[in-house]
Amino acid sequence: MTLGLIRNPFSHRNKAGGGDLPADAARLFGDLVASPDTPDKLVKALRGFAHGGVETIVVDGGDGTVREVLTALPQAYGAAPPALAILAAGKTNLIAADVGTHGYGPRGLAGLVRAAHEGTLGTRTTRRPVLTLHWPNGEHGPVRGMFMGAGAFTRGTDLANAAIHKAGFTQEIAVALTMAGVLGRALIGNDSHGWLAGEGFSAAVDDQPALEGNRFLFLATTLNKLILGLWPFWDHGTRPLRFLDVAANPPGLLGALPRLMTGRPSASMRNTGAYRSGGAERIDLHLTRPLIMDGETYPAGRVILSAQDSIRFVQP
């Protein structure tokens, strides 16, 4: 197995550990190591890997680094992408929590080196669909990742970036804490941020008519699980896109939250029509405010979600 390493020395945990590549890992990867700091440099590095016959790319970073690699891979590898092995070194590691991680920092790299020397690296793999965002009106180029959110999720992420991260919480915990705090105030009658009123956007799932009007929260993922036991999706079956769409001012939200966040809707939740979840091949969104994809903010407008491609992950 030929390995290449894409490393983000500025990822949360790498930066805390000094950012240097251990000598044994340097020997394993040889010249097939890159720390690109722009999308163009990343594509160039990946093309070098493809030319060098790299079959597995080790991604040393968080969800954002994985997102950038997934986005750049088609330009370098075409329709035959390599497998990915994740070293979870970021503030957000939702992808690693689902597909598995070899650890992070020197210990994670040491485990990966040991597995490579023992011949066990790559004996366990899993495959996931890739969530692709496409802006047909040209607001942004295509982005490929695993988890996106809009509405209250964007607001929660913005607040987390501004405040809670300073207290040392990582992204997934920070967003959860922020949303819990603001929702708590909203649900006891002090919705000073106006979250429950939502924002204007529409969502059309596959061939179904678009749902118009203000939406409170929209989430979509191609992962199989999240963190902390959260899974706010249901009725998705085997379809690659799992989505949650909650209307503005959803009735009974306080009582519905435990069921909403664990994917166990009550009959009354289903009957209101305000809580919609399922699976899809394609979702067409018209957004008036930005969205979040794997921790990064992207512009509003018409955004098409699809999951036609898949990627193989090497598990520990």
TORGUVEX-664925 format. One record per residue (C-alpha): residue in one letter; residue number from 1; z negated, y negated, x; chain. Coordinates in Angstrom, 3 decimals. Each point is the difference from the previous one (the first is absolute). Layout:
N
> a/NUM/Z/Y/X/A
...
This chain:
316
> m/1/0.000/0.000/0.000/A
> t/2/1.057/-3.379/1.423/A
> l/3/-2.521/-2.733/-0.845/A
> g/4/0.290/-3.770/-0.067/A
> l/5/-2.791/-2.510/-0.559/A
> i/6/0.173/-3.233/-1.977/A
> r/7/-3.227/-1.799/0.738/A
> n/8/-1.459/-3.139/-1.478/A
> p/9/-2.559/-1.188/2.585/A
> f/10/-1.112/-2.701/-2.444/A
> s/11/-0.930/2.414/-2.786/A
> h/12/-3.604/-0.365/-1.099/A
> r/13/-1.419/2.993/1.878/A
> n/14/2.324/-0.166/3.008/A
> k/15/-0.873/-3.641/0.550/A
> a/16/-3.706/0.785/-0.241/A
> g/17/0.436/2.755/2.604/A
> g/18/1.865/-2.169/2.473/A
> g/19/3.522/1.001/-0.931/A
> d/20/0.803/1.941/3.192/A
> l/21/1.849/3.321/-0.061/A
> p/22/-2.066/2.823/1.580/A
> a/23/1.560/1.560/3.088/A
> d/24/0.316/3.510/-1.478/A
> a/25/1.885/-1.394/-3.003/A
> a/26/2.246/-1.995/2.317/A
> r/27/0.859/3.214/1.839/A
> l/28/0.775/1.775/-3.280/A
> f/29/2.363/-2.675/-1.307/A
> g/30/1.511/-1.138/3.295/A
> d/31/2.539/-2.755/-0.638/A
> l/32/0.041/0.693/-3.752/A
> v/33/-2.661/-2.620/-0.757/A
> a/34/0.614/-3.330/-1.724/A
> s/35/-2.134/-2.859/-1.282/A
> p/36/2.650/-2.150/-1.731/A
> d/37/-1.138/-3.310/-1.433/A
> t/38/3.038/-0.782/-2.182/A
> p/39/2.062/2.053/-2.477/A
> d/40/3.082/-0.254/2.249/A
> k/41/-1.924/1.321/3.002/A
> l/42/-1.347/2.839/-2.153/A
> v/43/3.503/1.029/-1.072/A
> k/44/1.132/-0.118/3.645/A
> a/45/-2.947/2.169/1.069/A
> l/46/0.653/2.527/-2.761/A
> r/47/3.677/0.191/0.937/A
> g/48/-1.101/0.814/3.528/A
> f/49/-2.215/2.744/-1.381/A
> a/50/2.876/1.387/-2.057/A
> h/51/2.257/-0.021/3.069/A
> g/52/-2.749/1.775/1.969/A
> g/53/-0.277/2.778/-2.587/A
> v/54/-3.458/-0.951/-1.284/A
> e/55/-0.876/2.356/-2.850/A
> t/56/-3.473/-1.335/-0.792/A
> i/57/-1.136/-3.607/0.186/A
> v/58/-3.698/-0.668/0.411/A
> v/59/-0.934/-3.203/-1.834/A
> d/60/-3.121/-1.548/1.529/A
> g/61/-1.006/-2.654/-2.535/A
> g/62/-0.862/-0.569/-3.630/A
> d/63/1.956/0.008/-3.242/A
> g/64/1.906/-3.105/1.051/A
> t/65/1.244/1.670/3.177/A
> v/66/1.066/3.090/-1.965/A
> r/67/1.790/-2.264/-2.495/A
> e/68/1.928/-1.744/2.777/A
> v/69/1.022/3.331/1.546/A
> l/70/1.116/1.413/-3.365/A
> t/71/2.012/-3.167/-0.662/A
> a/72/1.754/0.146/3.375/A
> l/73/0.680/3.758/0.164/A
> p/74/3.279/0.054/-2.018/A
> q/75/1.607/-2.443/2.445/A
> a/76/-0.928/2.242/2.941/A
> y/77/0.132/3.565/-1.326/A
> g/78/2.241/-0.262/-3.056/A
> a/79/-0.448/2.823/-2.512/A
> a/80/-1.846/2.308/2.427/A
> p/81/-3.398/-1.645/0.655/A
> p/82/-2.580/1.474/2.385/A
> a/83/-3.453/1.119/-1.061/A
> l/84/-2.922/-2.426/0.308/A
> a/85/-3.493/0.658/1.359/A
> i/86/-2.615/-2.622/-0.865/A
> l/87/-2.764/-1.387/2.170/A
> a/88/-1.989/-2.045/-2.544/A
> a/89/-0.767/-3.163/1.950/A
> g/90/0.392/-2.720/-2.642/A
> k/91/-2.059/-1.899/-2.512/A
> t/92/1.826/1.915/-2.715/A
> n/93/0.526/3.726/0.421/A
> l/94/0.852/1.176/-3.507/A
> i/95/3.004/1.956/1.261/A
> a/96/-2.022/1.792/2.651/A
> a/97/-2.710/0.809/-2.552/A
> d/98/2.606/1.865/-2.041/A
> v/99/2.302/1.671/2.537/A
> g/100/-2.578/0.538/2.747/A
> t/101/-0.783/-1.666/3.311/A
> h/102/-0.607/1.150/3.535/A
> g/103/-2.718/-2.644/0.303/A
> y/104/0.290/-3.321/1.819/A
> g/105/-0.533/-1.508/3.401/A
> p/106/-0.534/2.102/3.141/A
> r/107/-1.567/2.854/-1.972/A
> g/108/2.912/0.184/-2.424/A
> l/109/2.554/-0.077/2.802/A
> a/110/-1.974/2.632/1.915/A
> g/111/0.076/2.301/-3.043/A
> l/112/3.731/-0.504/-0.364/A
> v/113/0.569/0.693/3.710/A
> r/114/-2.111/3.155/-0.248/A
> a/115/1.939/1.253/-3.032/A
> a/116/3.294/-0.684/1.774/A
> h/117/-1.108/1.929/3.088/A
> e/118/-1.262/2.910/-2.127/A
> g/119/3.237/0.151/-1.974/A
> t/120/-1.708/-0.562/-3.370/A
> l/121/1.341/-3.495/-0.640/A
> g/122/2.438/0.140/-2.897/A
> t/123/-1.076/3.364/-1.371/A
> r/124/-1.426/-1.736/-3.080/A
> t/125/2.082/-2.598/-1.815/A
> t/126/0.201/-1.665/-3.392/A
> r/127/2.777/-1.994/-1.622/A
> r/128/-0.255/-3.174/-2.070/A
> p/129/2.598/-2.096/-1.836/A
> v/130/0.520/-3.453/1.503/A
> l/131/-0.533/-2.976/-2.305/A
> t/132/2.928/-2.384/0.469/A
> l/133/0.008/-3.601/-1.247/A
> h/134/3.376/-1.692/-0.422/A
> w/135/0.546/-3.676/-0.924/A
> p/136/3.540/-0.012/-1.517/A
> n/137/0.076/-3.797/-0.131/A
> g/138/-0.620/-0.298/3.731/A
> e/139/-3.540/-1.363/0.146/A
> h/140/-0.830/2.564/2.694/A
> g/141/1.513/3.001/1.777/A
> p/142/-0.980/3.550/-1.047/A
> v/143/-3.544/1.112/0.805/A
> r/144/-1.172/3.615/0.188/A
> g/145/-3.623/1.076/-0.317/A
> m/146/-2.435/1.926/-2.167/A
> f/147/-2.122/-2.306/-2.187/A
> m/148/0.679/-3.292/-1.788/A
> g/149/-1.854/-2.175/-2.454/A
> a/150/0.513/-3.194/-2.001/A
> g/151/-1.979/-2.181/-2.372/A
> a/152/-3.746/0.320/0.565/A
> f/153/0.629/2.157/3.069/A
> t/154/1.811/-2.853/1.745/A
> r/155/-2.749/-2.427/-0.925/A
> g/156/-2.676/2.427/1.200/A
> t/157/1.775/0.535/3.295/A
> d/158/0.362/-3.753/0.538/A
> l/159/-3.709/-0.552/-0.607/A
> a/160/-0.937/2.931/2.215/A
> n/161/2.115/-1.350/2.848/A
> a/162/-1.637/-3.411/-0.394/A
> a/163/-3.622/1.071/-0.258/A
> i/164/-1.181/3.591/0.043/A
> h/165/1.817/1.042/3.191/A
> k/166/-2.114/-2.540/1.849/A
> a/167/-2.997/2.124/-0.920/A
> g/168/1.573/2.968/1.785/A
> f/169/1.288/2.001/-2.964/A
> t/170/3.360/1.703/0.366/A
> q/171/2.820/-0.692/-2.436/A
> e/172/-0.428/2.792/-2.541/A
> i/173/-3.741/-0.592/-0.288/A
> a/174/0.500/-3.776/0.047/A
> v/175/2.511/0.010/-2.856/A
> a/176/-2.201/2.336/-2.045/A
> l/177/-3.038/-2.224/0.550/A
> t/178/1.921/-3.169/-0.810/A
> m/179/1.498/1.380/-3.197/A
> a/180/-3.339/1.459/-1.059/A
> g/181/-1.737/-3.343/0.511/A
> v/182/2.583/-2.109/-1.803/A
> l/183/0.405/2.508/-2.820/A
> g/184/-3.762/0.152/-0.364/A
> r/185/-0.138/-3.753/-0.525/A
> a/186/2.987/0.113/-2.346/A
> l/187/-1.475/2.754/-2.131/A
> i/188/-3.265/-1.866/-0.553/A
> g/189/1.822/-3.116/-1.162/A
> n/190/0.599/-1.978/3.193/A
> d/191/3.663/0.676/0.808/A
> s/192/0.296/-3.155/2.097/A
> h/193/3.050/1.387/1.832/A
> g/194/1.832/0.747/-3.255/A
> w/195/0.740/3.534/1.139/A
> l/196/-0.148/1.644/-3.406/A
> a/197/2.745/-2.275/-1.350/A
> g/198/2.294/1.624/2.544/A
> e/199/3.335/-1.372/1.113/A
> g/200/3.470/0.113/-1.455/A
> f/201/2.163/2.913/1.079/A
> s/202/1.862/2.924/-1.508/A
> a/203/0.215/3.663/0.964/A
> a/204/2.769/2.400/-1.031/A
> v/205/-0.637/3.667/0.788/A
> d/206/3.138/2.116/0.428/A
> d/207/2.118/-0.429/-3.146/A
> q/208/-2.831/-1.259/-2.207/A
> p/209/0.061/-3.569/-1.371/A
> a/210/-1.787/-2.567/2.146/A
> l/211/-3.495/-1.015/-1.009/A
> e/212/-0.121/-3.797/-0.031/A
> g/213/-2.923/-2.399/-0.025/A
> n/214/-2.980/-0.642/2.229/A
> r/215/-1.246/2.965/2.012/A
> f/216/-3.485/0.323/1.469/A
> l/217/0.658/2.681/2.638/A
> f/218/2.880/2.079/1.308/A
> l/219/-0.237/2.739/2.651/A
> a/220/2.506/2.536/1.321/A
> t/221/-0.241/2.667/2.701/A
> t/222/1.647/3.100/1.406/A
> l/223/-3.281/1.286/1.447/A
> n/224/-1.847/2.989/-1.423/A
> k/225/-3.488/-1.460/0.321/A
> l/226/-1.827/-3.224/0.825/A
> i/227/-3.460/-0.686/1.410/A
> l/228/-3.521/0.167/-1.467/A
> g/229/1.147/2.368/-2.758/A
> l/230/2.170/-2.710/-1.581/A
> w/231/3.175/1.129/-1.772/A
> p/232/1.046/-2.478/-2.762/A
> f/233/3.052/2.008/-1.067/A
> w/234/0.671/2.643/-2.642/A
> d/235/2.863/1.768/-1.789/A
> h/236/2.207/-0.279/3.100/A
> g/237/0.836/3.697/0.343/A
> t/238/2.181/0.740/3.027/A
> r/239/1.953/-3.262/-0.046/A
> p/240/-0.188/-1.810/3.345/A
> l/241/-1.143/-3.461/-1.166/A
> r/242/-3.466/-0.189/-1.559/A
> f/243/-0.717/-3.280/-1.755/A
> l/244/-2.705/-1.840/-1.918/A
> d/245/0.833/-2.946/-2.271/A
> v/246/-2.854/-1.868/-1.716/A
> a/247/0.742/-2.796/-2.467/A
> a/248/-1.751/-3.378/0.072/A
> n/249/-3.396/-0.188/-1.727/A
> p/250/-0.211/3.797/-0.330/A
> p/251/-2.378/0.970/-2.812/A
> g/252/-3.217/1.780/0.911/A
> l/253/0.574/-0.431/3.736/A
> l/254/-3.684/0.249/0.920/A
> g/255/-0.385/3.400/-1.632/A
> a/256/3.455/1.107/1.115/A
> l/257/-0.457/-0.722/3.717/A
> p/258/-1.546/3.358/1.027/A
> r/259/2.742/1.908/-1.799/A
> l/260/2.680/-2.406/1.175/A
> m/261/-0.873/0.359/3.669/A
> t/262/-0.161/3.808/-0.130/A
> g/263/3.086/0.632/-2.123/A
> r/264/-1.833/1.332/-3.060/A
> p/265/1.020/-2.282/-2.889/A
> s/266/-1.748/0.365/-3.323/A
> a/267/1.900/0.349/-3.260/A
> s/268/-0.875/-3.596/-0.888/A
> m/269/1.403/-1.244/3.326/A
> r/270/3.251/1.813/-0.675/A
> n/271/0.166/-1.301/-3.559/A
> t/272/-0.352/-3.658/0.949/A
> g/273/3.214/0.077/2.032/A
> a/274/-1.636/-2.316/2.559/A
> y/275/-0.560/2.767/2.550/A
> r/276/3.222/1.683/1.068/A
> s/277/0.438/2.527/2.784/A
> g/278/2.475/2.715/0.901/A
> g/279/2.691/1.099/2.404/A
> a/280/3.449/-1.413/0.639/A
> e/281/3.132/0.225/2.116/A
> r/282/0.606/-3.770/-0.120/A
> i/283/-1.939/-3.062/-1.156/A
> d/284/1.586/-3.425/-0.483/A
> l/285/-2.494/-2.871/0.333/A
> h/286/0.521/-3.710/-0.653/A
> l/287/-2.918/-1.732/1.734/A
> t/288/-1.049/-3.635/-0.106/A
> r/289/-2.547/0.352/2.821/A
> p/290/0.053/1.934/3.293/A
> l/291/-0.810/3.689/0.355/A
> i/292/-1.855/1.980/2.661/A
> m/293/1.591/2.964/1.798/A
> d/294/-2.306/1.938/2.342/A
> g/295/-2.072/-3.081/0.756/A
> e/296/2.834/-2.538/0.408/A
> t/297/1.083/-2.722/-2.446/A
> y/298/3.627/-0.070/-1.193/A
> p/299/1.832/-2.460/-2.252/A
> a/300/0.290/0.034/-3.768/A
> g/301/3.277/0.342/-1.886/A
> r/302/1.821/3.064/-1.193/A
> v/303/-1.248/3.026/1.955/A
> i/304/1.281/3.552/-0.468/A
> l/305/-2.322/2.862/0.947/A
> s/306/1.459/3.402/0.832/A
> a/307/-0.932/3.151/1.925/A
> q/308/3.241/1.743/0.886/A
> d/309/-0.958/0.839/3.596/A
> s/310/-2.884/1.994/1.424/A
> i/311/-1.732/0.301/3.370/A
> r/312/-1.815/2.871/1.669/A
> f/313/-3.474/-0.601/1.460/A
> v/314/-1.566/2.105/2.741/A
> q/315/-3.554/0.904/-0.959/A
> p/316/-2.922/0.665/2.383/A
